[in-house]
């Protein structure tokens, strides 16, 4: 029996130090672009990315988990929820 909650793994490309928070657009083939004003110091940018993605998907912050890339611009997040709903929202966010 698999105890993993239903959800979706999302590749993101972070733009720290942006003028404002923005979630949308594509980097490469599959990565979602997430711009945050926070600088990558003391994990502030990571927290801002989690907050921004949660807001973009209309979820609580606790539904978004940083899996890989704690110290990199390229990260993988796990978003808990209905995979079909999350996939359609991700497709909309990836559109230019």
HUUR-V519650 format. One record per backbone hydrogen bond with DSSP energy under -0.5 kcal/mol. NH is the residue of the N-H (numbers start at 1). CO is the residue of the C=O. If there is no record, write none. Layout:
nh=NH co=CO
nh=NH co=CO
This chain:
nh=3 co=1
nh=8 co=79
nh=10 co=77
nh=12 co=75
nh=13 co=32
nh=14 co=73
nh=15 co=34
nh=16 co=14
nh=17 co=36
nh=17 co=38
nh=18 co=15
nh=18 co=36
nh=22 co=35
nh=24 co=33
nh=25 co=93
nh=27 co=31
nh=31 co=27
nh=32 co=11
nh=33 co=25
nh=34 co=13
nh=35 co=22
nh=36 co=15
nh=41 co=39
nh=44 co=41
nh=45 co=39
nh=47 co=43
nh=48 co=44
nh=49 co=45
nh=50 co=46
nh=51 co=47
nh=52 co=48
nh=53 co=49
nh=54 co=50
nh=55 co=51
nh=56 co=52
nh=57 co=53
nh=58 co=54
nh=58 co=55
nh=59 co=54
nh=63 co=60
nh=64 co=61
nh=65 co=78
nh=67 co=65
nh=67 co=76
nh=68 co=76
nh=72 co=69
nh=75 co=12
nh=75 co=73
nh=76 co=68
nh=77 co=10
nh=78 co=65
nh=79 co=8
nh=79 co=77
nh=80 co=63
nh=80 co=78
nh=81 co=6
nh=83 co=81
nh=86 co=82
nh=87 co=83
nh=88 co=84
nh=89 co=85
nh=90 co=86
nh=91 co=87
nh=92 co=88
nh=93 co=89
nh=94 co=90
nh=95 co=91
